[in-house]
């Protein structure tokens, strides 16, 4: 996804293009979800 984001920025020429912002937000949501899962696992052990 990181490469996809990089290529999209190169293609659009902007960090604030709606497509770039949308993909960036999707990546952010995924990272937050993964972090929460890891925190839950650490609390169990």
N, C-alpha and C positions, 0 to 999 in steps of 0.2 A: 504493500500500500504506500510505503514511503516513496518508492520509485514512481508509482503512479502519480502521487502528489507532485513530485519534482517535475515529471514530464508535463503535467497539466499546467504548472506555473510557466514552464518554458513555452508551451503552446499558446497560452493566453497572454503571456507577458505581464501578468499582474497577480499580486498576492490577494487582491480583494475582489477578483472575479467571482461571481456567485458559485460557479462550479468548483473553484478552488476552495472557497469557504465551506461549501457543503462537504467536500471530501475531508477537509481538515477536521470538521466537527465530527464526522463519522469515525475518524481515527481517534479523536479525543475520547469519544464515548466508549470505544473498544478498549482503550488503555485504562480508563477508569473502571470498567467492568473487570478487566483482568487484575487490576490492583485490589479491588474488593474481594475477588475470589482468593487471591493470595493471602490477604489479611485474615479471611475466615479460616483458611487452612492453618495459619500460624496460631490462631486462637485455640484451635482444637488440640494442638500438640504441646 
